[in-house]
Amino acid sequence: MKQLFASVSRCAAVVALAAITTPLFSGCAPLMVGGAVVGGLMASDRRTSGAQVEDQSIELKAVSRVKTAIGDRGHVNVTSYNRMVLITGEVASDADRAAVEQALGQIENVRSVVNELAVTAASSIGSRSNDVVLTSKVKASLIDARDLHANAFKVVTERGQVFLLGRVTEREANRATEVARSIGGVQKVVRVFELISEAELASGQPPKQQ
């Protein structure tokens, strides 16, 4: 049975947070949307090709939805994986946080929303540059881990917090978490996984659309 891990305010899900510490930074920036899968990577992705296209569409639609909901008040990143939307970044108030979640939850084909927005000043450019470096290090370490399929994971980093997404087995989830935690500068690892069984993995069957 599939299980979803994270703090989810739409659709049932379970939080699995592996935390160390969480500092906050200040700054300001426009809306950012990332995580699209392109080219040959689609062939090795554990999502169906249809789900991959839908995820890209959801991320594109999120740009205007967030703009309409809160304007320029905040720095918001949206990542969709198998139609589960992860929201990260910073907003000015609890009202803005709720408004973003509601707006993205209404996008067609979205089946759940994981709202990890922080109510604080937007992160600095330096902080975001560091996040890019950490994301690259995590991805490289996942590739180096020969007992993992790196393309099964999507990595998002925000203020030193690493979010791991993917359709993976519990063994893979634990191993990937261990790998991410071992990297210097990573302050928290948040698992946003859809767990599958070892039998499902061995079968190579794509997930059923819900």
ROMILO-748449 format. One record per residue (C-alpha): x, y, z; residue in three letters. Coordinates in steps of 0.25 Angstrom, whole numbers, padded with zeros to 4 digits, always signed. Layout:
<atoms>
XYZALA;...
</atoms>
This chain:
<atoms>
+0000+0000+0000MET;+0005+0014-0004LYS;+0008+0023+0008GLN;+0011+0038+0007LEU;+0021+0044+0017PHE;+0021+0059+0021ALA;+0012+0069+0028SER;+0000+0069+0018VAL;-0012+0078+0020SER;-0020+0072+0008ARG;-0022+0057+0006CYS;-0017+0047+0017ALA;-0002+0046+0019ALA;+0008+0044+0030VAL;+0020+0052+0034VAL;+0033+0047+0035ALA;+0043+0058+0039LEU;+0058+0055+0042ALA;+0062+0068+0048ALA;+0074+0074+0054ILE;+0073+0089+0055THR;+0066+0100+0046THR;+0072+0114+0046PRO;+0065+0125+0038LEU;+0070+0135+0029PHE;+0065+0149+0023SER;+0064+0155+0009GLY;+0054+0156-0002CYS;+0052+0149-0015ALA;+0041+0146-0026PRO;+0034+0133-0028LEU;+0042+0121-0032MET;+0036+0108-0038VAL;+0045+0096-0040GLY;+0046+0081-0041GLY;+0042+0079-0056ALA;+0047+0066-0062VAL;+0051+0066-0076VAL;+0058+0059-0088GLY;+0063+0044-0085GLY;+0061+0045-0070LEU;+0046+0042-0073MET;+0050+0028-0077ALA;+0056+0024-0064SER;+0046+0031-0055ASP;+0037+0023-0047ARG;+0025+0031-0050ARG;+0017+0029-0062THR;+0020+0038-0074SER;+0006+0044-0072GLY;+0009+0047-0057ALA;+0022+0054-0061GLN;+0015+0063-0071VAL;+0004+0066-0061GLU;+0015+0070-0051ASP;+0021+0080-0060GLN;+0007+0086-0063SER;+0004+0087-0049ILE;+0017+0094-0046GLU;+0015+0104-0058LEU;+0001+0107-0053LYS;+0006+0109-0039ALA;+0013+0122-0043VAL;+0001+0130-0046SER;-0007+0123-0035ARG;+0003+0128-0025VAL;+0004+0142-0031LYS;-0011+0143-0030THR;-0012+0138-0016ALA;-0001+0147-0009ILE;+0006+0156-0020GLY;+0020+0158-0017ASP;+0019+0156-0002ARG;+0029+0144-0001GLY;+0038+0134-0007HIS;+0031+0122-0011VAL;+0036+0109-0018ASN;+0026+0098-0023VAL;+0030+0084-0026THR;+0021+0074-0032SER;+0024+0059-0031TYR;+0013+0049-0036ASN;+0003+0060-0034ARG;+0007+0062-0019MET;+0011+0077-0017VAL;+0022+0081-0008LEU;+0022+0096-0004ILE;+0035+0102+0002THR;+0040+0116+0004GLY;+0036+0127+0013GLU;+0023+0136+0014VAL;+0020+0148+0022ALA;+0008+0143+0030SER;+0000+0131+0034ASP;-0011+0136+0025ALA;-0002+0136+0013ASP;+0003+0122+0016ARG;-0012+0117+0016ALA;-0015+0125+0004ALA;-0004+0119-0004VAL;-0008+0105+0000GLU;-0022+0107-0003GLN;-0019+0113-0017ALA;-0010+0101-0021LEU;-0019+0091-0016GLY;-0029+0095-0026GLN;-0020+0093-0038ILE;-0026+0081-0047GLU;-0020+0068-0044ASN;-0013+0071-0031VAL;-0016+0060-0021ARG;-0009+0065-0008SER;-0002+0077-0003VAL;+0010+0077+0006VAL;+0011+0091+0012ASN;+0025+0094+0017GLU;+0025+0109+0016LEU;+0032+0117+0027ALA;+0025+0129+0033VAL;+0038+0138+0033THR;+0046+0148+0025ALA;+0050+0143+0011ALA;+0063+0136+0010SER;+0075+0143+0005SER;+0082+0141-0008ILE;+0094+0135-0001GLY;+0085+0125+0006SER;+0079+0121-0007ARG;+0092+0120-0013SER;+0096+0110-0002ASN;+0084+0102-0004ASP;+0087+0100-0019VAL;+0101+0095-0014VAL;+0095+0086-0004LEU;+0085+0080-0014THR;+0096+0077-0024SER;+0104+0070-0013LYS;+0092+0062-0009VAL;+0089+0058-0023LYS;+0104+0054-0025ALA;+0104+0046-0013SER;+0092+0038-0017LEU;+0098+0035-0030ILE;+0111+0030-0023ASP;+0102+0021-0014ALA;+0102+0009-0022ARG;+0091+0002-0015ASP;+0082+0014-0019LEU;+0075+0018-0032HIS;+0078+0033-0032ALA;+0067+0036-0043ASN;+0057+0031-0033ALA;+0059+0043-0024PHE;+0056+0058-0025LYS;+0064+0067-0016VAL;+0059+0081-0012VAL;+0067+0089-0002THR;+0062+0101+0006GLU;+0070+0109+0017ARG;+0079+0097+0019GLY;+0067+0087+0020GLN;+0067+0076+0010VAL;+0054+0070+0005PHE;+0054+0057-0002LEU;+0043+0052-0011LEU;+0041+0040-0019GLY;+0033+0026-0021ARG;+0043+0018-0013VAL;+0043+0006-0004THR;+0045+0007+0011GLU;+0059+0002+0010ARG;+0062+0012-0001GLU;+0056+0023+0007ALA;+0064+0020+0020ASN;+0077+0019+0012ARG;+0075+0032+0004ALA;+0072+0039+0017THR;+0085+0034+0023GLU;+0092+0039+0011VAL;+0086+0053+0011ALA;+0089+0054+0026ARG;+0104+0051+0025SER;+0106+0063+0016ILE;+0112+0075+0023GLY;+0103+0087+0024GLY;+0090+0079+0023VAL;+0082+0084+0035GLN;+0069+0075+0034LYS;+0064+0064+0025VAL;+0050+0064+0022VAL;+0044+0051+0015ARG;+0033+0054+0005VAL;+0033+0039+0000PHE;+0022+0031-0006GLU;+0026+0017-0001LEU;+0024+0005-0010ILE;+0027-0010-0006SER;+0039-0017-0011GLU;+0030-0026-0019ALA;+0025-0013-0026GLU;+0039-0009-0029LEU;+0043-0022-0035ALA;+0031-0023-0044SER;+0034-0010-0050GLY;+0020-0006-0052GLN;+0017+0009-0052PRO;+0007+0014-0041PRO;-0008+0014-0044LYS;-0014+0027-0046GLN;-0024+0031-0035GLN;
</atoms>
